[in-house]
Amino acid sequence: MHDTPARVSADERSRVIEAWDLTKTYGRGEGRVEALAGVSLSVASGEWVSVVGPSGSGKSTLMNLLGLLDRPTSGSYALGGRDVSRLRGGELARARRELVGFVFQSYNLLPRRSAQENIELPMIYAGVGRRERKKRAMEVLERVGLTNRARHKPSELSGGQAQRVAIARALANNPALLLADEPTGNLDSVSSEDIMGLFEELNSSGTTLIVVTHNTNVATCADRTIEIQDGKVFTGPEPDKRRESGERL
């Protein structure tokens, strides 16, 4: 029997992420490692947050928990108005499929499939019909400016175009959260600026973004920056406070 996601209060529905005292430990005894140490985090709907931190800081662990790729050792996590911290198996996979869109540094496109076919894949897993899949795929391709590349395979695309297809794929199921891990890491400076411009457009239209990056220029595009050190989170000013101080959103 699977856990049923619990609804949270109306006030919390305006927040895509509400995490309380998340911990994650690996191993036991002398080999026990505390990767996250009581992290609490809130991200509002339509907010853009950058996550920075050195290797081994707990950044990847936090992203795995927020993206529902792993479960916390303790603590609570609500995503898109649903308590997802105790989900397991198929319920966890379904919540991940419905609520999170992933963008990776290496694009993760299937080389023998066209751009349109790559975008349709998550919709197939979600049980979306063929006609609707094609319609949505072309809509998100238009959104990222690549309708003329719908039938092109990844080898026929530039790095920037491949990442745009990956972003379109992440948007296909209309997720509550777009989670990007080093999205400009494999791109030159011109393509990086192009992708960041696309993120700004998506965020302006209401997409909630969390971007993990080592690139200072990428991090400063966000509403606020979260720094992770030794499994603990240090948050920057809330968006309204940044507006008051004249900082860039």
C-alpha positions as CSV (number, residue, x, y, z in Angstrom):
1,M,0.0,0.0,0.0
2,H,1.4,3.4,-1.1
3,D,1.4,6.5,1.0
4,T,-1.1,9.1,-0.3
5,P,0.3,12.6,-0.7
6,A,-1.2,15.0,1.8
7,R,-2.5,18.4,0.9
8,V,-1.0,21.3,2.8
9,S,-2.6,24.6,3.7
10,A,-3.8,27.2,1.2
11,D,-1.0,29.6,2.3
12,E,1.6,27.0,1.4
13,R,0.2,26.4,-2.0
14,S,1.8,29.7,-3.2
15,R,5.2,28.1,-2.4
16,V,6.5,25.4,-4.7
17,I,8.9,24.1,-2.1
18,E,8.6,23.8,1.7
19,A,11.3,21.7,3.3
20,W,11.7,21.4,7.1
21,D,14.8,20.0,8.8
22,L,15.9,17.7,6.0
23,T,18.7,15.3,6.9
24,K,20.5,12.7,4.8
25,T,23.0,10.3,6.3
26,Y,24.9,7.5,4.6
27,G,26.5,4.5,6.2
28,R,26.6,3.5,9.9
29,G,28.9,3.6,12.8
30,E,32.4,5.0,12.1
31,G,31.6,5.1,8.4
32,R,28.5,7.3,8.9
33,V,28.4,10.5,6.8
34,E,25.9,13.3,7.4
35,A,25.5,14.8,3.9
36,L,22.7,17.1,5.0
37,A,22.3,18.5,8.5
38,G,18.8,19.8,9.1
39,V,18.1,21.9,6.0
40,S,15.0,24.0,5.9
41,L,14.1,25.8,2.7
42,S,11.2,27.7,1.1
43,V,10.9,28.6,-2.6
44,A,7.9,30.7,-3.8
45,S,6.0,30.0,-7.0
46,G,7.7,31.8,-9.9
47,E,11.0,32.3,-8.0
48,W,14.4,31.7,-9.5
49,V,17.0,30.3,-7.0
50,S,20.6,29.6,-7.7
51,V,22.4,26.9,-5.6
52,V,26.2,27.2,-5.1
53,G,28.7,25.4,-3.0
54,P,32.0,23.5,-3.2
55,S,32.3,19.9,-4.1
56,G,31.3,17.7,-1.1
57,S,29.2,20.4,0.4
58,G,25.9,18.5,0.1
59,K,24.7,20.4,-3.0
60,S,24.1,17.2,-5.0
61,T,22.4,15.5,-2.1
62,L,20.0,18.4,-1.7
63,M,19.2,18.5,-5.4
64,N,18.5,14.7,-5.3
65,L,16.0,15.2,-2.5
66,L,14.4,18.3,-4.1
67,G,14.1,16.4,-7.4
68,L,12.6,13.3,-5.7
69,L,15.6,11.2,-6.9
70,D,16.2,10.2,-3.3
71,R,14.3,10.3,0.1
72,P,15.5,12.2,3.2
73,T,16.6,10.3,6.3
74,S,14.4,12.6,8.3
75,G,12.4,15.8,7.9
76,S,9.5,16.8,5.8
77,Y,9.2,18.0,2.2
78,A,6.2,19.5,0.3
79,L,6.5,20.0,-3.4
80,G,3.8,21.7,-5.4
81,G,1.4,21.6,-2.5
82,R,1.9,17.9,-1.8
83,D,3.7,16.2,1.0
84,V,6.2,14.0,-0.9
85,S,8.8,13.2,1.8
86,R,7.3,9.8,2.6
87,L,6.4,8.6,-0.8
88,R,8.0,5.3,-2.1
89,G,8.2,3.3,-5.2
90,G,5.6,4.0,-7.9
91,E,4.1,6.9,-6.0
92,L,7.5,8.6,-5.8
93,A,8.2,8.0,-9.5
94,R,4.8,9.4,-10.4
95,A,5.2,12.5,-8.3
96,R,8.7,13.1,-9.8
97,R,7.3,12.7,-13.3
98,E,4.4,15.1,-12.7
99,L,6.1,17.7,-10.6
100,V,9.7,18.1,-11.7
101,G,11.4,18.8,-15.0
102,F,15.2,18.1,-15.2
103,V,17.8,19.8,-17.2
104,F,21.3,18.3,-17.1
105,Q,24.8,19.6,-18.1
106,S,25.2,16.8,-20.7
107,Y,21.7,17.2,-22.2
108,N,20.9,13.5,-21.9
109,L,19.2,13.3,-25.2
110,L,18.7,10.0,-27.0
111,P,21.1,10.1,-30.0
112,R,18.9,8.1,-32.4
113,R,15.7,10.1,-31.7
114,S,14.7,13.4,-33.2
115,A,14.2,16.5,-31.1
116,Q,10.5,16.0,-31.1
117,E,10.8,12.3,-30.2
118,N,13.1,13.2,-27.3
119,I,10.6,15.7,-26.0
120,E,7.7,13.2,-26.3
121,L,9.5,10.5,-24.1
122,P,8.4,11.9,-20.7
123,M,4.9,12.2,-22.0
124,I,4.9,8.6,-23.0
125,Y,5.8,7.6,-19.5
126,A,3.0,9.8,-18.2
127,G,0.5,8.0,-20.4
128,V,-0.2,11.0,-22.7
129,G,-1.9,10.0,-26.1
130,R,0.0,10.2,-29.3
131,R,-1.8,13.2,-30.8
132,E,-1.5,15.2,-27.6
133,R,2.2,14.3,-27.3
134,K,2.9,15.7,-30.7
135,K,0.9,18.8,-30.0
136,R,2.7,19.5,-26.7
137,A,6.1,18.8,-28.2
138,M,5.6,21.3,-31.0
139,E,4.3,23.9,-28.4
140,V,7.4,23.6,-26.2
141,L,9.7,23.6,-29.2
142,E,8.1,26.9,-30.2
143,R,8.5,28.1,-26.7
144,V,12.3,27.5,-26.9
145,G,12.5,28.8,-30.5
146,L,13.3,25.5,-32.3
147,T,10.2,24.4,-34.3
148,N,12.5,24.3,-37.4
149,R,14.6,21.6,-35.7
150,A,11.8,19.2,-34.7
151,R,13.1,16.4,-36.9
152,H,16.8,16.9,-36.3
153,K,18.7,14.4,-34.2
154,P,21.1,15.6,-31.4
155,S,24.2,15.2,-33.6
156,E,22.6,17.7,-36.0
157,L,22.2,20.3,-33.3
158,S,24.7,22.8,-31.8
159,G,25.3,22.5,-28.0
160,G,23.0,25.4,-27.3
161,Q,20.3,23.9,-29.5
162,A,20.6,20.6,-27.8
163,Q,20.2,22.2,-24.4
164,R,17.1,24.0,-25.6
165,V,15.6,20.7,-26.7
166,A,16.5,19.3,-23.2
167,I,14.7,22.3,-21.6
168,A,11.7,21.8,-23.9
169,R,11.6,18.1,-22.8
170,A,11.8,19.2,-19.1
171,L,8.7,21.4,-19.7
172,A,6.7,18.8,-21.6
173,N,4.6,17.7,-18.5
174,N,4.1,21.2,-17.2
175,P,6.1,20.6,-14.0
176,A,5.8,22.7,-10.8
177,L,9.6,23.0,-10.7
178,L,12.3,23.2,-13.3
179,L,15.6,21.8,-11.8
180,A,18.8,22.5,-13.8
181,D,22.2,21.1,-12.8
182,E,25.1,23.1,-14.4
183,P,22.9,23.8,-17.5
184,T,25.7,25.9,-19.1
185,G,28.6,23.7,-18.1
186,N,29.2,22.3,-21.6
187,L,28.5,25.5,-23.5
188,D,30.6,28.3,-24.8
189,S,30.0,31.8,-23.6
190,V,27.7,32.8,-26.4
191,S,25.5,29.7,-26.0
192,S,25.5,30.1,-22.2
193,E,24.1,33.6,-22.6
194,D,21.5,32.3,-25.0
195,I,20.4,29.6,-22.5
196,M,20.3,32.1,-19.6
197,G,18.2,34.4,-21.7
198,L,15.8,31.5,-22.3
199,F,15.7,30.9,-18.5
200,E,14.9,34.6,-17.9
201,E,12.0,34.3,-20.4
202,L,10.6,31.2,-18.8
203,N,10.9,32.6,-15.3
204,S,9.2,35.8,-16.4
205,S,6.3,33.7,-17.6
206,G,6.0,32.0,-14.2
207,T,8.3,29.0,-14.3
208,T,9.9,28.2,-10.9
209,L,13.6,27.6,-11.4
210,I,16.3,26.1,-9.2
211,V,19.7,26.2,-10.9
212,V,22.8,24.5,-9.5
213,T,26.0,26.2,-10.8
214,H,29.6,27.0,-10.2
215,N,29.4,29.9,-12.7
216,T,29.1,33.3,-10.8
217,N,27.5,35.0,-13.8
218,V,24.8,32.3,-13.9
219,A,24.2,32.5,-10.2
220,T,23.7,36.3,-10.2
221,C,20.8,36.0,-12.7
222,A,18.6,34.5,-10.0
223,D,16.2,36.2,-7.5
224,R,18.4,34.9,-4.7
225,T,21.4,32.5,-4.1
226,I,21.6,29.7,-1.7
227,E,25.0,28.6,-0.5
228,I,25.6,25.1,0.8
229,Q,28.5,24.3,3.1
230,D,29.1,21.2,5.2
231,G,25.5,20.0,4.7
232,K,23.9,23.3,5.8
233,V,22.2,26.0,3.8
234,F,22.9,29.7,3.9
235,T,20.2,31.7,2.1
236,G,20.5,35.1,0.4
237,P,17.9,37.9,0.7
238,E,14.3,37.2,-0.1
239,P,13.2,38.7,-3.5
240,D,11.3,41.6,-2.0
241,K,14.3,42.6,0.2
242,R,16.5,42.5,-2.9
243,R,14.1,44.9,-4.7
244,E,14.3,47.3,-1.8
245,S,18.1,47.2,-1.8
246,G,18.2,47.8,-5.5
247,E,19.9,44.4,-6.3
248,R,19.2,42.7,-9.6
249,L,16.5,40.1,-9.5
